[in-house]
Amino acid sequence: MEYSVEKISGNKVKITFTAPAADFEEAVQKAYLKVRGQISVPGFRKGKAPRRLIESMYGSAVFYDDALEILFPDAYTKAVTESGINPVSRPEVDVETIEKGKDVVFTAEVFVMPEVKLGDYKGLEVTKHMHPVTDEQIDARLEQERKKVARSIEVTDRALENGDNAELDYSGSVDGVKFEGGTAEHQHLVIGSGSFIPGFEEQMIGMQVGEERDLDVQFPEKYHSEDLAGKKAVFHVKLHAITKEELPELDDDFASEVSEFDTLAEYRADVAKKIEETASAHAEEAAKQQLVDKAVANAEVAIPAPMVEDKLDDMMQQMGWRMQQQGFSMEQYLSMLGQTPAQMRDMYRSEAELTVKTELVLDEIVKAEGIEANDEDVDKLLAGYAEPMGQTVEQIKASFNEGQIEYFKHRACVTKALDMMWDAAKVTEEVVDHSKEEAEEKPAPKKRTTKKAAEKAEDAEEEAAEKKPAAKKRTTTKKAAEEAPAEEGEEAPKAKRTRKTTKKAEEAPAEETKAE
């Protein structure tokens, strides 16, 4: 089959295919054999009616759509491979000429990977904002360690106070009717933690062990259960026990118990050192992000709309997974935000565009510098994934398919490109004076719209986690720094048709079109 490729606009190309009449006739025969069992013809069992009879009843074009679906995949794959184009969207197929006994002409329009014109990306000036360690930070870290080794002491000589751990039974009802999820026994609740709906914990203060009490509360207007949202409820509670934390003294004995040091002074100095190392690492990451942002701003690229939509699909999917881990559906999450799915996508569109551009620019830098990754580079990257999972690099690699290995090779190349840019950058260190900032009380600079959108959504996620009836908050899962690669064998995108047909065209061959 002959084909020709022409650029029709920006990042879109048109492939014109010409199928010889004999090839199309062969495809029509294959289509007949494939679908004849689905066609009913009076006087014949399904699958036994002659092709000529079916065509006389339903028209000569009855098998044309299926024939095109048979021809298209191989023809499209050949054209893409031989021409070297890199599609980033599903092909839109249109038939120009189709007639029995004549050559068939059809076209496929598809967006391809855009051209990236790099600007300056070496020798860029960035500032590394150093945050000095404060006594407050050190004290907070020591307090965390004290709480880890705190003892739980039973309280029997007083009533329940703020900060106590209460062991209780509860049973909730609305208009005298108990509701699902509103009853539990021997649950533990830290009073003042805000884990239960507003008013619940406050009304328990002053209860004695063994006491029972009715608590009048009202569910928030924006609540994950529409049946309970905004409704008044009564929780009957019984207090079984009160315990409180007893923290160890902050002295040398404490230091020797929780660390390798003999004195509190030594331990405190080590804590300060670790906080400083962490702060320095965070400051470097922020400076590297400045570097990437500048390189992206200096580059020029026209991003095809399908690439942005694909990125939005990924973002919405990740958001849905996070909500599921907290026990909410995407519909409930959108209800909390008061938005439709389309409005949510619009809110994140600018962020998706920036993300796609960033990926394209970094990929182009990798190409421009001729950067390649060896096994050592990949293993170093995989080590960061293996350690939290309690696995070795070899174990992780053994579970990966070829596509996933290639993904991490690409990520390793991007990491080396970032290291190269950092080494060539002009980095200025600037110590942040927090006391001066507080004294001046300068208003914070306006945030980017994309960041505002993310923060609004994050607030809704936090609200979703907090507003649960008589249940402890779940920790929001943080978004992974890098998206996991798609499994090998993932379904390829189908072609879109502009001509009305009885069936869709055959699936287009899978192409690695997304920027990593």
N, C-alpha and C positions, 0 to 999 in steps of 0.2 A: 504494500500500500504506500502510495506517495503522500508526502506532506510538505508543507512550507510553514515557516514561522515568521511572523511580522510583529513589530512593536506598534501597538495602536495608541497607547497613551501612558505616560508616566511609567508605572511599574506593571503595566498590563500588556500581555502578549496574546496574539491570536494564532492558533494552529489550525491550518486548513488541511483536511484529509480528503484524499480521493481514492475510493475503493473500487477496483475494477468490478464490472458487472458479474463476472464469474465468481469472484470472491464473495460478493454480496449474496449471490444465489446460494452458494454453499452455506453461508451463515443463516439464510432463511430456512434452508432444509434442517439445519441443526436446531433452529428455534422451533420448527414444527415438531421435531422429535422430542424436544424438551417439554413443550406445553400441551401437546395434543391430549394428554390424559386429563387436562382440566376443562376441555371443551366438550359440551354435550351436542350430539348430532342425532336426530331421530333415526331409529333403525340401526344404530351402531352402538356397541359398548364403548365406554370412555377409553380413548387411546387407540381405537381401531378405525376411526373415520379417516378416509384418504385426505391428503393435503389439498388436492384440487377441489374436493367437495367442500371442505371447510372454507377455502378461499372464495368459492362461489357463493357461499352463504353469508360470510362476514366481510367480504371484500378482499382484494389482493394484498392490501396493506396490513392484514390482520397480524402477520408475524414480523413486520418491519421493526417495531420497537425492540422486540427480543433479539432480532438479528443484529441491530446496532449495539445492543448491550454485549453481545458476543464479540463483536469486532473491536469495540472501543478500548478495553483495557490494554491489550497488547499493543495496539497502534499508539495509544497515548504514552505508554511506558517507553516504547522505542523512540518516539519523538522527543520526550523529555531527556532521555539518556543521551541520545546522539547530538541534540542541539545544545546540551549543557545548561538548560534553563533550570531554575530552582523554584518550583511553585510554592506559594504560601497560602493558597486557597483552593477550594474545590473548583474544578473546571465547569464552566457554564457551556453546555453543549447545545448546538442548534443545527438543524438539518437544512441545507440549502437546496439540494437536488436529490430526489429519490424517486426512481421510476423503474418498473420492471424491465429488465433487459438492458439497462443503461448504467453507466458508472454512477456511484453514489458520492455526493460531496457533502461533508459535514464539517463543522468547526467547533473548536473548544477555546474559550477565552479564559485566561487564568492570570491571577496576580503572581508576580515573581519577586524574589528577594530584591529589595531596593539597593541602589548604589549608595555607598557611604563615602562622603568626602570628608576626610579627617582634617581637623585644624591642629593647633598646637596641643600636644599631649606630653611632651617632654620638657623638663625645666620649668614646670608651672610652680607658682608661688602659693604655698598654703601655710596656715597657722595651726600649730599644735597647742591647744589650750590646756595648760597644766593646772590641775586643781590640787592645791596643797591639802595634806591630811589635817583634819581638825581634831581637837580633843573630843568633840561631840561624836564624831565617827568612831573613834577608838572606843569610847564609852559604850556606844550602841552595840558594837561588835562584842565587847566583853559581856554585855547584858544578854546577848543572844546565847553566848556560851554558858552563862549562869543558868538560863532557862532550860538548856539541854540537860543539865545535871540536877535540876530542881527535884525535890521530893514532894510527893503528894501527901498532905496531912489532912486527916479527917477532922471536921469541925463539929463539935457537939454542944458547945456552950453559948451559942449565939444564933441569930437569924441570918438568912441569906443576904450577902452584900455584893455590891458591884465588884467584878473580878473573880468571884468564886466560881467553882465548877459544880454545877447542880446535876444530880442524877434524878430524873423525873419520868413520870408517865404523862401522856397528854392525849386528849381526844377532842377533836374539833368538830363543830357543827355549824351549819348555816340554817337559820329558821328552824332549829330543832332537828335537822336532818344531818347525819354524819356524811362526810365526803371522803372520797378516795385519797389516800395519802395523808390524812389528817390525824391518824392514830398511831401511837408507838409506845413501847414500854422500855423502861430503864435506859433512856437516852441521856447522853451527857451534853451539857450546854454551858459554855462559859458566859456568865452574865456580863453584858456590856460589849460582847463581841460583834453584835449586830447580825448574827447568823440567822435569827428568826425574823419574822415580819415585824414592822414597827409596833411598839407597845407591848409586845409579848414579854420580853426580858425585863423591862422596867417594872411591870406589874408583879413580877415574881419577887422582887426585892422585899425583904422583911418576912418572908415565909420561914416557918420553923420546920425542922425535919418531921415528916409524918403528916404535915398539914396538907389539906386539899383546898383548891381555890379555883373560881371561874374567872377567866381573863377575857375581857371584852376588847376585841381588836377589829381592824378593818384592813382588808387586802388592798394593796396599791391599785390604782386605776390601770396602770400598765403592768399586767401580770401575765405570766406564761400560760396560766389556765384561764381561758375566757369565761368559764363557768363561775370562777371565784373573783375575777377582777372587780375591784371596787366594792365588794360585798362585805357587810359586817358579819363577824363570826364570834363564836364563844368557844374558848378552849378550856376544858376542865383538866386541871393539872394536879398531880400529887408529887410532893417532894420526898424522895427516898433518902438522899444523903447530900451532905455538903463537904466538899474538899477544897483545899487551897494549896497553892504552890509555896514551898519553902525554899528560898534561894540560898545558896551557900555564900559565906562571907567572901568578899573580894580581897583575898590575901594570898600569901605565898603558898599555903596549902591548896587553895583552889587552883593556882597556876600549875603546881606540880601534878595535880589530878587530871587536868584537861590538856596539858602540853608536855613537851620535853624539857621545859625550863623549871628551875628550882625557885625562882623568885618572880613576884608579880611584875617587877620592873622589867625583867628580861622578856617575860611573856608579852607585856604591853608594847615593848619596842618591836618585837616580832610581828605583832598584830598591825602596828603602824606601817611596818615595811611591806607587808602583804597588801594592805589597803592601797599604799602608794603604787605598788607594782600593777595592781588591777586598774587603778585610776590612769596610770600612764598608758596601759594597753588600750583602755577605752578612748583616751585622748588621741592615740595614734590611729585607731579605727575611724574616729570622727574626721581626722585630718585626711585620711585616705579617701573618705567619702567626698570631702571637699575636692580632692584631686580628680576623682571620677566625674563629679558634677561639672567641673571646669572643662574637662576633656570632652564631655558630652555637649556642653553648651557651645564649644568651639567647632563642633562637627555639624555637617549638613546632611540631612537624610529625609526623604519623603516617605512616610510610613504608610503602607497599604492598609486600608480599613480592616480587612480580614485579620491581620496580625493583631490589631488592637482588640478586636472582638474575641479572638482566641485567648488573649491574655486576660481579658475580663472573665471569660469562662473559667479559667484556672483560678482566678482570685475569688470568684463566687463559690467555686467548689471547695476551696480551702476554708473559706468562711463557714460554709455549711458543715464541714467536718468539725470545725472548732465548736460550733454550736451543738452538734450532736454529742460531743464529748461532755457537754454540760447538761445534756438531757433536754435540749430544745430543738425544735425543727426550724428550718429557715423561714417558714411562714410565720412562726411565733416571733422570731427575731425581727422580721420586717414589721410586724405589727407593733412591736415595742418602739421601733424607729418612726412608725407612722409613714412608711414608704411602700411603694410598689417595687417589684423586681427591676422594672425599667428605670425607676428613679435611683435605685441603688447602683445600677450599672453606670448611670450618668454621673453619679457622685464620685465614682472611682475611675472615670474615663481618663482624666488628665494623668492620674497616677499610672494607669496602664500604658498610656502613650509614652510617658517618661521611662518606664521600665523597659519597654520594647526598644526605645532608642538607645538606652544604656547598653542593653545586650548587643545590639547591632554594632555600636561603636567599639565596644570591647572586642567583639569578634574581628572587626576590621583591623584593630591594633595588633591582634594576634597574627593575622595574615601579613600585615605590613612588616612586622618584625621577624617573620619566619619562625615563630615560636612553636616548638614541639614539646611534647611531654613523654618522658620515658617511664618505665615501670616504677622507678624509685619515686618520681613525682606523684604518680597515682597512689602508691602505697602511703606516702606522707599525707595525702589528702584523705584517704580512706581511714587512716588512724584516728582522725577526729570523729568519724562515725562509729568506729569499732569500739572505742573505749567506753562511751556511755551505754552501749548495748551489752557490755561484758563479753565481747567477742574479739577474736584476733582478726587482723587484716586478711589473713588467708581464709578464714571461715566466711567472712563477708564476700570475698571475691568468688569463693566456691558457689555461693548462692546466687550470683549475678548471671544474667544472660549477656550475650554479646552486645546488645544495645545499651545495657546499663554500664558495661565496662567502657564503651565508647563515650558515654555521657560523662563519666568521671575523667576520662582522658581530656575531654574538652574543658571541663572545670579546672583541671590542673593547668592547662594552657592559659586560661584566663587568670588564674592565680599568679602564674609566672609573669604575665603581662603587667598585672598590678604591682608586683614586686619591682619590676623594671621601672615603671613609672615613678614609684616611690623613691627608688635609689637616685633617679635623675631629677627629682623635685627639689625646689628650694624651700626647705622647711624652717619656719621661724617658730621658736617656742615662746609662749606668752603665759605668764603665771596669772591665774584668775584670783583677784582679791575679793573674796566673798564678803568680808566685812565692809569694804568700800561700797560694794553693790547694794548691800542692805541699807547702808546709811543714805545713799543717794536715792534709793527706791525708784530706780528707773523703770518705766513701763517696758514690758517685753515687746520685742519687735513682732510685727504681724507674721503669722505663719502662712505657709503656702496653702492654697485651697485644698490641695490633695492631702496635706497633713491634717487640716481641719476635718476633712471628710473621714479620714482614718480615725481621728480622735473621737468623733461623734459616734462612729460605729463601735469603737472600743468601749465607750461609755455605756452604750446599749448592752454590750456583752457583759460588762461588769454588773449592770443592773439586772440582767437576766440571771446571773449567778447568785446575786444577793437576795433577790425577792422570792425566796422559796418558803413554803409553809413548813415550819417545824423541821427544818433539815439544815445540816451544815453546808456551808459554801463549798463548792468544788473549785479547785484551782484552775484558772483558765490556761489552757495549753498554749504555749508560745508558738508562733509561726516559725517553721524551719527556715534557716537562713537561705537554703537552696531547695528548690522543688525537686522531689524525687523523679527520676526518669520514667518515662512510660514503659510498660512491659512490652517485650518483643512480641510481635504478632497482633498488636492493637489494630482494631478495625480501621481500615483506610477510609478517608472521606469519599462520599459518593458525589457523582457529577450532578450539577444542577442543569435542568433543561429549560430553555425558553419556549420551546415548541410543546404543545400539549400532547402527551403520550399516555398510553395505558399503563406503563411501568417506568420506573426510574432507570437511568443508565447504570450499567455495571459499576461496581466500586472502582474508583481510580486507585492506582497503585500507591502504596504508602510511600511518602517522601519525608525525609528529615528536613522540615521547613522552618521549624520554630528556632529562634535564637536561644541558645542555652543561657 
